[in-house]
Amino acid sequence: MNTSEKLSAFYARLEELYRLRCVTGLLNWDQQVFMPPQASDFRAAQLESMGRLIHQRETENQFVDLVQGLFDQLETLNDDDKVNVLETHRAVERARKLPESFVAEQSKVCALSYSAWCVARPANDFKSVAPHLTKIVELARQEADLVGYAEHPYDALLDQYEPYARLSQIKPVLTRLGEKLSRLYPRIQEKIGVVAELHGEFAEEQQRRLCERIARDVGYDFERGRLDKTHHPFESSLGPRDVRITTRYSSSNYLSTVFTTLHETGHALYELGLPERHKGTPLGSAVSLGVHESQSRLWENIVGRSPQFSRYLHGLLGEIFPDEQKRTNAEQIWQQCNKVAPSLIRVEADEVTYSLHVVVRLVLEEQLISGALSVSELPGAWDQMYQRYLGISSPHHKDGVLQDVHWYGGMLGYFPTYALGNIYAGCIYEKALSDLPGLEHGFERGEFRPLLEWLRVQVHQHGMRHKPLTLVERICGHAVNEAPFLKYLADKFGCEQHD
Amino acid sequence: MNTSEKLSAFYARLEELYRLRCVTGLLNWDQQVFMPPQASDFRAAQLESMGRLIHQRETENQFVDLVQGLFDQLETLNDDDKVNVLETHRAVERARKLPESFVAEQSKVCALSYSAWCVARPANDFKSVAPHLTKIVELARQEADLVGYAEHPYDALLDQYEPYARLSQIKPVLTRLGEKLSRLYPRIQEKIGVVAELHGEFAEEQQRRLCERIARDVGYDFERGRLDKTHHPFESSLGPRDVRITTRYSSSNYLSTVFTTLHETGHALYELGLPERHKGTPLGSAVSLGVHESQSRLWENIVGRSPQFSRYLHGLLGEIFPDEQKRTNAEQIWQQCNKVAPSLIRVEADEVTYSLHVVVRLVLEEQLISGALSVSELPGAWDQMYQRYLGISSPHHKDGVLQDVHWYGGMLGYFPTYALGNIYAGCIYEKALSDLPGLEHGFERGEFRPLLEWLRVQVHQHGMRHKPLTLVERICGHAVNEAPFLKYLADKFGCEQHD
């Protein structure tokens, strides 16, 4: 085969893999949104079959040789093909380094552990899942050894979620962020004082209309997506023109629904902004979970919790919850979506203290992987870290070390991407404001398009063309660091930083 | 491999194929129920990839050899394995006889023809699709030659939908049915006279509740299914415990919604009644489309349009449409769901004249396949047949020869199964009444379980254990014929048959 034939075969296989992965996406989406209760065993079997099939086609000798051949002649390729071959080679290499028996063992251990966690969390029973977690940590260390790493075994895990990131880069940034936030949040908390609770009953149908209106206004396209209800909201990319979002409805707190929806909409806008001509290839794919999270948090927090957005939202209430509109005002809405206080549960944390939950997890993950901490010591270490960063600790494991599924489902190295999202969002938004001065005033009138267009050009359209850190640095013009995010918070709440 | 190892490998592949076919089922279901409009091109590509993948795994040499090996030792197998091997062998043989290039050509021609029909039908433009239909008929003849047949090329097409059926068996029955119905319906029409139109506006949400209530009462399990809205209602089997139904809502006619739902529920009850221990194998599969249709029509027409059901339905209105309940009575409901009159559109036809539409199509299909009729002569022949059997003809092709998608989508040989459904239902229900005398009186009180349990034992649990005709004959104890269905109609409307 000549190069052009090789490239054709290469892209044909990528296209096929993309179609099949999106099929798996639909199986997952349906499972969480509409599937009848008794269908779950068969659905699990279907997911397993699809997973095996995709793995086979991804690691087939012929395809691996093709990718290797193109990788060996990387310098002869044009820029687009170069990125696609390079990133596919990285993915295929990782997959190949893991023997099928290891992958099967890991899947089994993770599935058993997940099932055990589902029972253990409500029962507050850490002991029963500890042996599972011990195995997961062992396998994660083995995985790191099999995959290989330059500096720290943790890098090999992190790389799955935040490609090219290293512990030696992100740990200093995140721990600095942690130290500074743990000094900043008490001052913010003091400043905003006690905020009145939201009262009322908000009908689901109206909340849905409100969320659809907001999603549409910020630029989500219902011709290429839809909004449904689920227990654990998520965004799901089922094709280049099929990016769906989900939300959950709190009958007593429509604001919670709005921000959940806005978060998932942020993810969806990124996916819908990826270049369609590159669909199914690295150039048409999101660059990292950290950058993904920067988009969701930017829309949820920086835009959604701004005073301008509160005024826009107060306006919308007139059509949908007219009684609530009369009962409240934009200032009160702003206060209600900007409560700041240390809390035990990460997913319920406010914009300021949220990253502290992540720092706790990163420190503990590193110690688990390096062997400095055993699983049996984990709950104690967890409490110490919460005391240190948030000044509180949980009386129950279920609100402590058992609260998140990640570790028990085998996802070690995932957590840092949540805080990286905040840091990236800080860097990106600072530049957006400097490129589009006064940008935020449009929010009040429901004008979000200038920001979306800017994000499309700066972030979305690049796919995986640059490494995540490079992408953000090209946008903001300096090394990625925590300062813009901290400055944004300090300015927003009118608190000077003392560092 | 010894026999037991061969059987393990055989069943493992059937299980995998079943999982993948149900994945395709979900892609189709989603496409018709929830998929965003712009996702259709990519969805078509996904369906094509899944189709290719399934075809490959179904016709892989290793599997074909395995099936052939087991087929060669059929007499050594137990009864269950015998059926599964025999029926799988039949399917694999058919698939193997069609070269991949032929299948690809046929898919392409059908897809183009379908697209052309979508434009041509509303434009009333038969000429533009005629060349497509000509190709489809040619390919169908080629398919029959490739697959082989004992008596008539039509048998090879029919066999896909009604296994083992032959034109020489079904044509006499269906044409006799046609002759008798064309004499019976005018007498019924005269007898029932003019029926007042249904008036009112019926909110969709309430109609949904009514349909869910009825589906539940007849025995549909919402733990293993769900009811959604679509344009062209259908039943979709996505797994042994995941059988979904869809309906459409007519705001001015809740009865139309009820009967559409009841029809799809009938299909679903069959699928949910197939033996789960045989899932994915012929013993766990519906035996034919004719038998499938017998179940949907039995619930829709024989049960649903009975006077007892009308009384049950009038009772339900109290909770859901109380105004309508006061405005009407059970007798009026019965009249409104038992209007009889010749009409142009098959899918809107009443219980009595419906089969006449099918007979017209069967006669024309046979002539197209045998070459006695050319596509250009089809519209003229269509009008003649409608005049002969229904005494009317359409001023527009769109309500005539263009009304159904089947031919233009390549489904020749499908239509007879609709009328076979009526004939089978007549035979089956006659026996149900003789086994369970007074059965119909329970319907008034919402007691449908005795009938469902009887159908499960008599029909559902057998899967493909018997040939379709054998199955029905075992139940009713005599050769399948049109008499019980005609007698049911004559009795119902109090008209003697004069033949």
Chai-1 contact restraints between the chains, C-beta under 6 A:
chainA,res_idxA,chainB,res_idxB,connection_type,confidence,min_distance_angstrom,max_distance_angstrom,comment,restraint_id
A,E16,B,S49,contact,1.0,0.0,6.0,A-B,restraint_1
A,R19,B,A45,contact,1.0,0.0,6.0,A-B,restraint_2
A,R19,B,Q46,contact,1.0,0.0,6.0,A-B,restraint_3
A,R19,B,S49,contact,1.0,0.0,6.0,A-B,restraint_4
A,V23,B,Q46,contact,1.0,0.0,6.0,A-B,restraint_5
A,P36,B,R224,contact,1.0,0.0,6.0,A-B,restraint_6
A,P36,B,G225,contact,1.0,0.0,6.0,A-B,restraint_7
A,P36,B,R226,contact,1.0,0.0,6.0,A-B,restraint_8
A,P36,B,D242,contact,1.0,0.0,6.0,A-B,restraint_9
A,P37,B,E223,contact,1.0,0.0,6.0,A-B,restraint_10
A,Q38,B,E223,contact,1.0,0.0,6.0,A-B,restraint_11
A,Q38,B,R224,contact,1.0,0.0,6.0,A-B,restraint_12
A,Q38,B,R241,contact,1.0,0.0,6.0,A-B,restraint_13
A,A39,B,G239,contact,1.0,0.0,6.0,A-B,restraint_14
A,A39,B,R241,contact,1.0,0.0,6.0,A-B,restraint_15
A,A39,B,D242,contact,1.0,0.0,6.0,A-B,restraint_16
A,F42,B,G239,contact,1.0,0.0,6.0,A-B,restraint_17
A,A45,B,R19,contact,1.0,0.0,6.0,A-B,restraint_18
A,Q46,B,R19,contact,1.0,0.0,6.0,A-B,restraint_19
A,Q46,B,V23,contact,1.0,0.0,6.0,A-B,restraint_20
A,S49,B,E16,contact,1.0,0.0,6.0,A-B,restraint_21
A,S49,B,R19,contact,1.0,0.0,6.0,A-B,restraint_22
A,E223,B,P36,contact,1.0,0.0,6.0,A-B,restraint_23
A,E223,B,P37,contact,1.0,0.0,6.0,A-B,restraint_24
A,E223,B,Q38,contact,1.0,0.0,6.0,A-B,restraint_25
A,R224,B,P36,contact,1.0,0.0,6.0,A-B,restraint_26
A,R224,B,Q38,contact,1.0,0.0,6.0,A-B,restraint_27
A,G225,B,P36,contact,1.0,0.0,6.0,A-B,restraint_28
A,R226,B,P36,contact,1.0,0.0,6.0,A-B,restraint_29
A,G239,B,A39,contact,1.0,0.0,6.0,A-B,restraint_30
A,G239,B,F42,contact,1.0,0.0,6.0,A-B,restraint_31
A,R241,B,Q38,contact,1.0,0.0,6.0,A-B,restraint_32
A,R241,B,A39,contact,1.0,0.0,6.0,A-B,restraint_33
A,D242,B,P36,contact,1.0,0.0,6.0,A-B,restraint_34
A,D242,B,A39,contact,1.0,0.0,6.0,A-B,restraint_35
